[in-house]
């Protein structure tokens, strides 16, 4: 028996060694990069959605007598407070980031 993690790691090392010489064109490299970026985004999304569903199911739904209506209000207030703190930090740090050449685009803030 072999560990699944070690098998995937070994396969990745072998594929990276042979794959670099097999992919010749820039178009193929870009397509491969786009594919792995999309696959990474999809897997991250699935993991976080499943984690959220498990937390809600095991935490909130099983113990509904513990969480009251005012707790949901506190959660909304906490969320809005965190968004406000993020806006303040972006406003405070954006001149420094612009000066250092990093730049800030409004759509990614």
N, CA and C atoms as an extended XYZ file, in Angstrom:
327
Properties=species:S:1:pos:R:3:atomname:S:1:resname:S:1:resid:I:1 pbc="F F F"
N         0.836       -1.185        0.000 N   UNK     1
C         0.000        0.000        0.000 CA  UNK     1
C         0.876        1.242        0.000 C   UNK     1
N         0.442        2.215       -0.788 N   UNK     2
C         1.178        3.467       -0.918 CA  UNK     2
C         0.238        4.608       -0.545 C   UNK     2
N         0.790        5.627        0.078 N   UNK     3
C         0.016        6.803        0.445 CA  UNK     3
C        -0.471        7.517       -0.809 C   UNK     3
N        -1.714        7.946       -0.793 N   UNK     4
C        -2.272        8.684       -1.924 CA  UNK     4
C        -1.578       10.023       -2.123 C   UNK     4
N        -1.218       10.678       -1.014 N   UNK     5
C        -0.532       11.969       -1.103 CA  UNK     5
C         0.844       11.801       -1.743 C   UNK     5
N         1.575       10.771       -1.321 N   UNK     6
C         2.895       10.543       -1.910 CA  UNK     6
C         2.791       10.145       -3.378 C   UNK     6
N         1.773        9.392       -3.737 N   UNK     7
C         1.590        9.004       -5.140 CA  UNK     7
C         1.306       10.225       -6.006 C   UNK     7
N         0.450       11.122       -5.529 N   UNK     8
C         0.140       12.332       -6.297 CA  UNK     8
C         1.362       13.240       -6.384 C   UNK     8
N         2.111       13.344       -5.298 N   UNK     9
C         3.328       14.147       -5.302 CA  UNK     9
C         4.340       13.616       -6.310 C   UNK     9
N         4.551       12.300       -6.319 N   UNK    10
C         5.485       11.691       -7.259 CA  UNK    10
C         5.022       11.891       -8.697 C   UNK    10
N         3.736       11.712       -8.934 N   UNK    11
C         3.198       11.927      -10.277 CA  UNK    11
C         3.380       13.376      -10.702 C   UNK    11
N         3.162       14.314       -9.791 N   UNK    12
C         3.348       15.728      -10.107 CA  UNK    12
C         4.778       16.053      -10.469 C   UNK    12
N         5.720       15.474       -9.727 N   UNK    13
C         7.136       15.706      -10.031 CA  UNK    13
C         7.493       15.129      -11.396 C   UNK    13
N         7.014       13.920      -11.684 N   UNK    14
C         7.291       13.314      -12.993 CA  UNK    14
C         6.650       14.102      -14.128 C   UNK    14
N         5.409       14.528      -13.920 N   UNK    15
C         4.712       15.290      -14.965 CA  UNK    15
C         5.382       16.644      -15.200 C   UNK    15
N         5.869       17.273      -14.138 N   UNK    16
C         6.516       18.576      -14.332 CA  UNK    16
C         7.825       18.419      -15.095 C   UNK    16
N         8.517       17.321      -14.872 N   UNK    17
C         9.760       17.089      -15.602 CA  UNK    17
C         9.539       16.813      -17.073 C   UNK    17
N         8.571       15.970      -17.382 N   UNK    18
C         8.290       15.628      -18.780 CA  UNK    18
C         7.414       16.667      -19.461 C   UNK    18
N         6.553       17.316      -18.697 N   UNK    19
C         5.599       18.255      -19.277 CA  UNK    19
C         6.243       19.521      -19.806 C   UNK    19
N         7.324       19.965      -19.177 N   UNK    20
C         7.978       21.189      -19.617 CA  UNK    20
C         8.538       21.029      -21.031 C   UNK    20
N         9.062       19.876      -21.319 N   UNK    21
C         9.612       19.663      -22.662 CA  UNK    21
C         8.528       19.306      -23.673 C   UNK    21
N         7.390       18.814      -23.218 N   UNK    22
C         6.328       18.415      -24.148 CA  UNK    22
C         5.500       19.612      -24.615 C   UNK    22
N         5.369       20.629      -23.793 N   UNK    23
C         4.567       21.800      -24.164 CA  UNK    23
C         5.515       22.832      -24.763 C   UNK    23
N         5.353       23.080      -26.048 N   UNK    24
C         6.295       23.941      -26.757 CA  UNK    24
C         5.755       25.344      -27.028 C   UNK    24
N         4.492       25.470      -27.350 N   UNK    25
C         3.969       26.760      -27.783 CA  UNK    25
C         3.499       27.600      -26.601 C   UNK    25
N         3.549       28.899      -26.782 N   UNK    26
C         3.070       29.813      -25.747 CA  UNK    26
C         1.556       29.704      -25.565 C   UNK    26
N         0.851       29.431      -26.656 N   UNK    27
C        -0.599       29.277      -26.587 CA  UNK    27
C        -0.983       28.083      -25.709 C   UNK    27
N        -0.259       26.982      -25.857 N   UNK    28
C        -0.536       25.798      -25.046 CA  UNK    28
C        -0.200       26.056      -23.585 C   UNK    28
N         0.875       26.786      -23.327 N   UNK    29
C         1.228       27.117      -21.946 CA  UNK    29
C         0.167       27.996      -21.310 C   UNK    29
N        -0.326       28.976      -22.063 N   UNK    30
C        -1.372       29.865      -21.546 CA  UNK    30
C        -2.654       29.090      -21.282 C   UNK    30
N        -3.015       28.181      -22.194 N   UNK    31
C        -4.219       27.389      -22.016 CA  UNK    31
C        -4.105       26.495      -20.791 C   UNK    31
N        -2.948       25.898      -20.602 N   UNK    32
C        -2.724       25.032      -19.448 CA  UNK    32
C        -2.773       25.832      -18.149 C   UNK    32
N        -2.185       27.020      -18.153 N   UNK    33
C        -2.242       27.882      -16.972 CA  UNK    33
C        -3.685       28.282      -16.663 C   UNK    33
N        -4.444       28.626      -17.684 N   UNK    34
C        -5.852       28.994      -17.490 CA  UNK    34
C        -6.657       27.827      -16.947 C   UNK    34
N        -6.389       26.631      -17.450 N   UNK    35
C        -7.101       25.442      -16.977 CA  UNK    35
C        -6.849       25.201      -15.498 C   UNK    35
N        -5.568       25.257      -15.070 N   UNK    36
C        -5.255       24.986      -13.670 CA  UNK    36
C        -5.759       26.100      -12.754 C   UNK    36
N        -5.784       27.325      -13.253 N   UNK    37
C        -6.344       28.424      -12.469 CA  UNK    37
C        -7.834       28.206      -12.252 C   UNK    37
N        -8.545       27.822      -13.295 N   UNK    38
C        -9.973       27.558      -13.182 CA  UNK    38
C       -10.241       26.369      -12.262 C   UNK    38
N        -9.460       25.313      -12.401 N   UNK    39
C        -9.635       24.135      -11.548 CA  UNK    39
C        -9.383       24.468      -10.080 C   UNK    39
N        -8.389       25.290       -9.817 N   UNK    40
C        -8.093       25.718       -8.448 CA  UNK    40
C        -9.247       26.539       -7.888 C   UNK    40
N        -9.803       27.455       -8.676 N   UNK    41
C       -10.924       28.278       -8.226 CA  UNK    41
C       -12.154       27.412       -7.933 C   UNK    41
N       -12.437       26.459       -8.816 N   UNK    42
C       -13.596       25.583       -8.606 CA  UNK    42
C       -13.422       24.741       -7.349 C   UNK    42
N       -12.236       24.184       -7.139 N   UNK    43
C       -12.026       23.351       -5.956 CA  UNK    43
C       -12.085       24.186       -4.677 C   UNK    43
N       -11.532       25.396       -4.688 N   UNK    44
C       -11.640       26.272       -3.521 CA  UNK    44
C       -13.101       26.592       -3.215 C   UNK    44
N       -13.865       26.882       -4.253 N   UNK    45
C       -15.281       27.206       -4.066 CA  UNK    45
C       -16.034       26.028       -3.470 C   UNK    45
N       -15.803       24.842       -3.977 N   UNK    46
C       -16.477       23.656       -3.458 CA  UNK    46
C       -16.115       23.408       -2.000 C   UNK    46
N       -14.836       23.541       -1.670 N   UNK    47
C       -14.400       23.311       -0.293 CA  UNK    47
C       -15.063       24.295        0.655 C   UNK    47
N       -15.085       25.582        0.306 N   UNK    48
C       -15.657       26.575        1.210 CA  UNK    48
C       -17.175       26.478        1.285 C   UNK    48
N       -17.837       26.119        0.191 N   UNK    49
C       -19.289       25.921        0.252 CA  UNK    49
C       -19.618       24.729        1.147 C   UNK    49
N       -18.898       23.631        0.991 N   UNK    50
C       -19.140       22.472        1.847 CA  UNK    50
C       -18.851       22.781        3.310 C   UNK    50
N       -17.783       23.519        3.571 N   UNK    51
C       -17.482       23.893        4.954 CA  UNK    51
C       -18.593       24.763        5.532 C   UNK    51
N       -19.091       25.699        4.757 N   UNK    52
C       -20.193       26.544        5.214 CA  UNK    52
C       -21.462       25.752        5.480 C   UNK    52
N       -21.774       24.815        4.596 N   UNK    53
C       -22.972       23.985        4.790 CA  UNK    53
C       -22.833       23.133        6.050 C   UNK    53
N       -21.676       22.553        6.269 N   UNK    54
C       -21.465       21.720        7.460 CA  UNK    54
C       -21.553       22.558        8.727 C   UNK    54
N       -20.965       23.750        8.710 N   UNK    55
C       -21.020       24.608        9.896 CA  UNK    55
C       -22.453       25.023       10.198 C   UNK    55
N       -23.195       25.411        9.183 N   UNK    56
C       -24.585       25.819        9.408 CA  UNK    56
C       -25.419       24.642        9.883 C   UNK    56
N       -25.237       23.494        9.270 N   UNK    57
C       -26.039       22.326        9.633 CA  UNK    57
C       -25.717       21.850       11.043 C   UNK    57
N       -24.442       21.715       11.362 N   UNK    58
C       -24.059       21.186       12.676 CA  UNK    58
C       -24.101       22.238       13.771 C   UNK    58
N       -23.866       23.507       13.414 N   UNK    59
C       -23.806       24.539       14.441 CA  UNK    59
C       -25.121       25.231       14.697 C   UNK    59
N       -25.743       25.718       13.644 N   UNK    60
C       -26.934       26.541       13.816 CA  UNK    60
C       -28.225       25.733       13.828 C   UNK    60
N       -28.341       24.773       12.963 N   UNK    61
C       -29.613       24.064       12.852 CA  UNK    61
C       -29.823       23.052       13.974 C   UNK    61
N       -28.776       22.387       14.413 N   UNK    62
C       -28.920       21.409       15.498 CA  UNK    62
C       -29.108       22.081       16.845 C   UNK    62
N       -28.583       23.290       16.982 N   UNK    63
C       -28.659       23.998       18.254 CA  UNK    63
C       -29.457       25.280       18.090 C   UNK    63
N       -30.619       25.187       17.486 N   UNK    64
C       -31.413       26.380       17.211 CA  UNK    64
C       -31.927       27.037       18.486 C   UNK    64
N       -31.970       26.294       19.593 N   UNK    65
C       -32.422       26.890       20.843 CA  UNK    65
C       -31.359       27.798       21.447 C   UNK    65
N       -30.106       27.639       21.054 N   UNK    66
C       -29.021       28.457       21.593 CA  UNK    66
C       -28.959       29.808       20.880 C   UNK    66
N       -29.200       29.820       19.575 N   UNK    67
C       -29.121       31.048       18.794 CA  UNK    67
C       -30.479       31.716       18.742 C   UNK    67
N       -30.512       32.955       19.150 N   UNK    68
C       -31.759       33.713       19.180 CA  UNK    68
C       -31.744       34.746       18.058 C   UNK    68
N       -32.837       35.447       17.884 N   UNK    69
C       -32.957       36.431       16.803 CA  UNK    69
C       -31.940       37.557       16.962 C   UNK    69
N       -31.652       37.952       18.190 N   UNK    70
C       -30.684       39.037       18.372 CA  UNK    70
C       -29.274       38.615       17.968 C   UNK    70
N       -28.982       37.314       18.034 N   UNK    71
C       -27.675       36.830       17.590 CA  UNK    71
C       -27.488       37.048       16.097 C   UNK    71
N       -28.566       36.871       15.322 N   UNK    72
C       -28.470       37.121       13.883 CA  UNK    72
C       -28.218       38.605       13.632 C   UNK    72
N       -28.803       39.452       14.441 N   UNK    73
C       -28.536       40.886       14.325 CA  UNK    73
C       -27.080       41.201       14.623 C   UNK    73
N       -26.530       40.546       15.650 N   UNK    74
C       -25.117       40.729       15.965 CA  UNK    74
C       -24.224       40.260       14.819 C   UNK    74
N       -24.608       39.154       14.177 N   UNK    75
C       -23.817       38.670       13.034 CA  UNK    75
C       -23.826       39.668       11.884 C   UNK    75
N       -24.991       40.256       11.603 N   UNK    76
C       -25.085       41.251       10.534 CA  UNK    76
C       -24.268       42.486       10.907 C   UNK    76
N       -24.355       42.921       12.164 N   UNK    77
C       -23.578       44.078       12.614 CA  UNK    77
C       -22.080       43.795       12.529 C   UNK    77
N       -21.679       42.595       12.894 N   UNK    78
C       -20.263       42.215       12.795 CA  UNK    78
C       -19.799       42.249       11.352 C   UNK    78
N       -20.599       41.714       10.449 N   UNK    79
C       -20.256       41.711        9.025 CA  UNK    79
C       -20.102       43.136        8.510 C   UNK    79
N       -21.060       43.990        8.817 N   UNK    80
C       -20.998       45.373        8.348 CA  UNK    80
C       -19.797       46.107        8.970 C   UNK    80
N       -19.499       45.810       10.230 N   UNK    81
C       -18.332       46.407       10.871 CA  UNK    81
C       -17.040       45.989       10.204 C   UNK    81
N       -16.940       44.726        9.844 N   UNK    82
C       -15.728       44.243        9.166 CA  UNK    82
C       -15.570       44.869        7.780 C   UNK    82
N       -16.673       45.040        7.079 N   UNK    83
C       -16.618       45.707        5.773 CA  UNK    83
C       -16.176       47.159        5.944 C   UNK    83
N       -16.682       47.832        6.980 N   UNK    84
C       -16.283       49.223        7.239 CA  UNK    84
C       -14.795       49.306        7.567 C   UNK    84
N       -14.287       48.387        8.375 N   UNK    85
C       -12.862       48.368        8.700 CA  UNK    85
C       -12.031       48.137        7.439 C   UNK    85
N       -12.497       47.260        6.566 N   UNK    86
C       -11.770       47.015        5.314 CA  UNK    86
C       -11.728       48.280        4.462 C   UNK    86
N       -12.851       48.995        4.383 N   UNK    87
C       -12.888       50.241        3.602 CA  UNK    87
C       -11.916       51.272        4.174 C   UNK    87
N       -11.872       51.393        5.495 N   UNK    88
C       -10.954       52.338        6.129 CA  UNK    88
C        -9.510       51.948        5.825 C   UNK    88
N        -9.183       50.679        5.931 N   UNK    89
C        -7.808       50.235        5.676 CA  UNK    89
C        -7.405       50.473        4.221 C   UNK    89
N        -8.320       50.250        3.298 N   UNK    90
C        -8.016       50.511        1.886 CA  UNK    90
C        -7.784       51.998        1.679 C   UNK    90
N        -8.630       52.824        2.303 N   UNK    91
C        -8.485       54.276        2.180 CA  UNK    91
C        -7.165       54.745        2.782 C   UNK    91
N        -6.778       54.198        3.918 N   UNK    92
C        -5.544       54.609        4.593 CA  UNK    92
C        -4.312       54.113        3.846 C   UNK    92
N        -4.347       52.873        3.356 N   UNK    93
C        -3.156       52.272        2.743 CA  UNK    93
C        -3.005       52.577        1.258 C   UNK    93
N        -4.046       53.039        0.580 N   UNK    94
C        -3.960       53.231       -0.866 CA  UNK    94
C        -2.925       54.274       -1.281 C   UNK    94
N        -2.729       55.409       -0.567 N   UNK    95
C        -1.658       56.324       -1.001 CA  UNK    95
C        -0.270       55.683       -0.936 C   UNK    95
N        -0.030       54.904        0.084 N   UNK    96
C         1.274       54.237        0.199 CA  UNK    96
C         1.446       53.228       -0.930 C   UNK    96
N         0.408       52.477       -1.223 N   UNK    97
C         0.500       51.484       -2.291 CA  UNK    97
C         0.678       52.145       -3.656 C   UNK    97
N         0.019       53.270       -3.866 N   UNK    98
C         0.205       53.983       -5.134 CA  UNK    98
C         1.622       54.546       -5.249 C   UNK    98
N         2.143       55.055       -4.146 N   UNK    99
C         3.481       55.653       -4.154 CA  UNK    99
C         4.570       54.608       -4.400 C   UNK    99
N         4.384       53.403       -3.866 N   UNK   100
C         5.393       52.367       -4.037 CA  UNK   100
C         5.319       51.684       -5.396 C   UNK   100
N         4.311       52.018       -6.192 N   UNK   101
C         4.214       51.458       -7.530 CA  UNK   101
C         3.325       50.235       -7.629 C   UNK   101
N         2.768       49.806       -6.498 N   UNK   102
C         1.896       48.636       -6.536 CA  UNK   102
C         0.598       48.953       -7.259 C   UNK   102
N         0.051       50.117       -7.011 N   UNK   103
C        -1.163       50.539       -7.672 CA  UNK   103
C        -2.401       49.945       -7.055 C   UNK   103
N        -3.488       50.636       -7.207 N   UNK   104
C        -4.773       50.161       -6.680 CA  UNK   104
C        -5.832       50.407       -7.742 C   UNK   104
N        -6.523       49.382       -8.114 N   UNK   105
C        -7.647       49.517       -9.025 CA  UNK   105
C        -8.915       49.400       -8.204 C   UNK   105
N        -9.882       50.314       -8.409 N   UNK   106
C       -11.096       50.301       -7.570 CA  UNK   106
C       -11.881       48.997       -7.646 C   UNK   106
N       -11.872       48.318       -8.774 N   UNK   107
C       -12.685       47.105       -8.886 CA  UNK   107
C       -12.115       45.925       -8.116 C   UNK   107
N       -10.837       45.947       -7.737 N   UNK   108
C       -10.253       44.849       -6.969 CA  UNK   108
C       -10.184       45.141       -5.474 C   UNK   108
N       -10.563       46.343       -5.076 N   UNK   109
C       -10.548       46.680       -3.657 CA  UNK   109
C       -11.703       45.996       -2.973 C   UNK   109
